[in-house]
């Protein structure tokens, strides 16, 4: 609105003023229209072009400066320990210098626009006065109209003067908008064109739960598939452990399930619907993910929980905290849910941060929960407690646990081992137990699996 209101007001005023002057004398209207075009159009176009590069540079350097400052504040202990504080300050100063140069260029362009606009306005008034005097001398108009013509032109041009500066700000506005749209409006499809062979068609027999059929996916620019011919079934309410080394495709599968990348049509079905046909928001409303490093914001406990469900009532927040074992802890805090937890949740322990993220996960009414490395960086004792809370909280929903850590096979209905994008083995808990105790025909499980 702030961008388009000045041009709209100027256009309406130009039409009205030109029409009134045309009644008096068409030449007066032509003079006023020429001056308005020079100020509102020509000068604005020049300003927009001249300010495009420095405007974009201001936005870029401002973002770089903010990132550098935040990184330095959060990593000040590491900077001091490694003797890099001076180098960080030098980088801040260099970024400030670049930003200052760009801002000075913008200020120079704005000043030149203002000066030229003022000069063109006065030249237009002088030209109209010259024409008006000629008309008065010939008796075509009363001399008393000379003052209204001059003052009216000056008043009308007041609406045109902001236009060059508005146009000069377009470079910064466009650069800022591109940064925002890159986050909130990604391309609708990011799957590689050669990601998979023709996918199977037809709805799977299972109407509830998760069904993956012949899933092959290749990242753009890569030739080797990250996942190839993956088949997997997870019944409603079942628990599945997804194990494998780094790069085996575990996180890629989670990204495809949540539509961070688009799966090939007909390869992933959730509750009887093809995930590829769902809008990304609809897919994510059915699937809730606990990230490997969940972000906790520098806000209150309440605000962090409401990120998952903004309209959640207070009772739902307390219920979620109770299901992950944080209710008593939060209730004992002086400010309760309104307690500020600090940058990255520094006011909480590692286990408490993970549980808070788990409570946020449970607030979403999703039928499938995915926990990506839920016990990463946690002590074994805390990890066992977090997993127990996760299993209890996920009761009645399908659950996929992705992990490098040692898992207890008896906690899961099925264990899937991925290797180089392929499903290497699939075991039930009974099959693993039989293989480890009796040396049966079932392939031995990886080292990351243990029994109760």
TAVEN-V106719 format. One record per backbone hydrogen bond with DSSP energy under -1.0 kcal/mol. NH is the residue of the N-H (numbers start at 1). CO is the residue of the C=O. E is the energy in kcal/mol with one decimal. If there is no record, write none. Layout:
NH & CO & E
NH & CO & E
This chain:
5 & 1 & -2.3
8 & 4 & -2.0
9 & 5 & -2.6
10 & 6 & -2.5
11 & 7 & -2.5
12 & 8 & -2.1
13 & 9 & -2.3
14 & 10 & -2.5
15 & 11 & -2.2
16 & 12 & -2.3
17 & 13 & -3.0
18 & 14 & -2.5
19 & 15 & -2.1
20 & 16 & -2.0
21 & 17 & -2.5
22 & 18 & -2.2
23 & 19 & -1.1
24 & 20 & -1.1
25 & 21 & -3.5
29 & 25 & -1.6
30 & 26 & -2.2
31 & 27 & -2.4
32 & 28 & -2.4
33 & 29 & -2.5
34 & 30 & -2.3
35 & 31 & -2.4
36 & 32 & -2.4
37 & 33 & -2.2
38 & 34 & -2.1
39 & 35 & -2.2
40 & 36 & -3.3
41 & 37 & -1.9
42 & 37 & -2.2
43 & 38 & -2.3
45 & 41 & -2.9
46 & 42 & -2.2
47 & 43 & -2.3
48 & 44 & -2.7
49 & 45 & -2.0
50 & 46 & -2.8
51 & 47 & -2.5
55 & 51 & -2.2
56 & 52 & -2.2
57 & 53 & -2.3
58 & 54 & -2.2
59 & 55 & -1.8
60 & 56 & -2.4
61 & 57 & -2.8
62 & 58 & -2.2
63 & 59 & -2.2
64 & 60 & -2.4
65 & 61 & -2.5
66 & 62 & -2.3
67 & 63 & -2.5
68 & 64 & -2.4
69 & 65 & -2.4
70 & 66 & -2.5
71 & 67 & -2.9
72 & 68 & -2.3
73 & 69 & -2.6
74 & 70 & -2.7
75 & 71 & -2.1
79 & 75 & -2.5
80 & 76 & -2.5
81 & 77 & -2.4
82 & 78 & -2.2
84 & 79 & -2.8
88 & 84 & -2.2
89 & 85 & -2.4
90 & 86 & -2.3
91 & 87 & -2.1
92 & 88 & -2.2
93 & 89 & -2.5
94 & 90 & -2.5
95 & 91 & -2.2
96 & 92 & -2.4
97 & 93 & -2.2
98 & 94 & -2.0
99 & 95 & -2.4
100 & 96 & -2.8
101 & 97 & -2.4
102 & 98 & -2.1
103 & 99 & -2.4
104 & 100 & -2.4
105 & 101 & -2.1
106 & 102 & -2.2
107 & 103 & -2.4
108 & 104 & -2.4
109 & 105 & -2.3
110 & 106 & -2.5
111 & 107 & -2.4
112 & 108 & -2.3
113 & 109 & -2.4
114 & 110 & -2.4
115 & 111 & -2.4
116 & 112 & -2.6
117 & 113 & -2.6
118 & 114 & -2.3
119 & 115 & -2.4
120 & 116 & -2.7
121 & 117 & -2.1
122 & 118 & -2.2
123 & 119 & -2.4
124 & 120 & -2.2
125 & 121 & -2.2
126 & 122 & -2.5
127 & 123 & -2.4
128 & 124 & -2.3
129 & 125 & -2.6
130 & 126 & -2.5
131 & 127 & -2.2
132 & 128 & -3.0
133 & 129 & -3.0
134 & 130 & -1.8
135 & 131 & -2.2
136 & 132 & -2.5
137 & 133 & -2.7
138 & 134 & -1.5
139 & 136 & -1.1
140 & 135 & -2.2
145 & 142 & -2.3
146 & 143 & -1.8
149 & 145 & -2.1
150 & 146 & -2.2
151 & 147 & -2.8
152 & 148 & -2.6
153 & 149 & -1.8
154 & 150 & -2.2
155 & 151 & -2.5
156 & 152 & -2.5
157 & 153 & -2.4
159 & 156 & -1.4
161 & 157 & -1.6
163 & 160 & -1.2
166 & 162 & -2.4
167 & 163 & -2.8
168 & 164 & -2.2
169 & 165 & -1.1
170 & 167 & -1.5
173 & 169 & -2.3
174 & 170 & -3.1
175 & 171 & -2.0
176 & 172 & -2.4
177 & 173 & -2.6
178 & 174 & -2.4
179 & 175 & -1.6
180 & 176 & -1.9
181 & 177 & -3.1
182 & 178 & -1.9
183 & 180 & -1.2
184 & 180 & -2.6
185 & 181 & -2.1
195 & 192 & -1.6
210 & 234 & -2.9
211 & 269 & -2.7
212 & 232 & -3.5
213 & 267 & -2.7
215 & 230 & -2.3
217 & 227 & -2.3
222 & 219 & -2.2
226 & 217 & -2.0
227 & 217 & -1.8
228 & 421 & -2.8
230 & 215 & -2.2
232 & 212 & -2.5
234 & 210 & -3.2
238 & 235 & -2.1
240 & 399 & -2.6
241 & 414 & -2.3
242 & 401 & -3.2
243 & 416 & -2.8
248 & 245 & -1.6
253 & 249 & -2.0
254 & 250 & -1.7
255 & 251 & -2.3
256 & 252 & -2.1
257 & 253 & -2.1
258 & 254 & -1.7
260 & 255 & -2.3
261 & 255 & -1.3
267 & 264 & -1.4
269 & 211 & -3.1
270 & 273 & -2.8
271 & 209 & -3.3
273 & 270 & -1.6
275 & 268 & -2.6
277 & 274 & -1.6
278 & 275 & -1.3
283 & 279 & -2.6
284 & 280 & -2.4
285 & 281 & -1.4
288 & 368 & -2.5
290 & 370 & -3.4
299 & 297 & -2.4
301 & 339 & -1.4
302 & 337 & -2.7
304 & 300 & -2.1
305 & 301 & -1.9
306 & 302 & -2.5
308 & 305 & -1.5
312 & 309 & -2.4
317 & 313 & -1.5
318 & 314 & -2.1
319 & 315 & -2.3
320 & 316 & -2.3
321 & 317 & -2.3
322 & 318 & -2.3
323 & 319 & -1.9
326 & 321 & -3.0
330 & 326 & -2.6
331 & 327 & -2.7
332 & 328 & -1.5
333 & 330 & -1.2
338 & 335 & -2.2
339 & 336 & -1.6
341 & 299 & -2.2
345 & 342 & -2.2
346 & 343 & -1.0
347 & 341 & -3.1
348 & 345 & -2.1
353 & 349 & -2.5
354 & 350 & -2.0
355 & 351 & -2.1
356 & 352 & -2.5
357 & 353 & -2.2
358 & 354 & -1.9
359 & 355 & -2.6
360 & 356 & -2.0
361 & 357 & -2.0
362 & 358 & -2.0
363 & 359 & -1.2
366 & 364 & -2.5
367 & 286 & -1.0
368 & 286 & -1.9
369 & 398 & -2.8
370 & 288 & -2.7
371 & 400 & -3.0
372 & 290 & -2.9
373 & 402 & -3.3
376 & 373 & -1.5
378 & 375 & -1.7
383 & 379 & -3.2
384 & 380 & -2.3
385 & 381 & -1.6
386 & 382 & -2.7
387 & 383 & -2.5
388 & 384 & -2.3
389 & 385 & -2.4
390 & 386 & -2.5
391 & 387 & -2.8
392 & 388 & -2.2
393 & 389 & -2.7
394 & 390 & -2.1
395 & 392 & -1.1
397 & 394 & -2.5
398 & 367 & -2.0
399 & 238 & -2.6
400 & 369 & -2.5
401 & 240 & -2.8
402 & 371 & -3.1
403 & 242 & -1.7
407 & 448 & -3.3
409 & 450 & -3.5
411 & 408 & -2.2
412 & 409 & -2.0
413 & 239 & -1.5
414 & 239 & -1.2
415 & 427 & -2.9
416 & 241 & -3.2
417 & 425 & -2.7
418 & 243 & -2.9
419 & 422 & -2.7
421 & 248 & -1.7
422 & 419 & -1.9
424 & 417 & -2.9
425 & 417 & -1.1
427 & 415 & -2.8
432 & 428 & -2.0
433 & 429 & -2.3
434 & 430 & -2.5
435 & 431 & -2.3
436 & 432 & -2.3
437 & 433 & -1.9
438 & 434 & -2.6
449 & 446 & -1.7
450 & 407 & -3.5
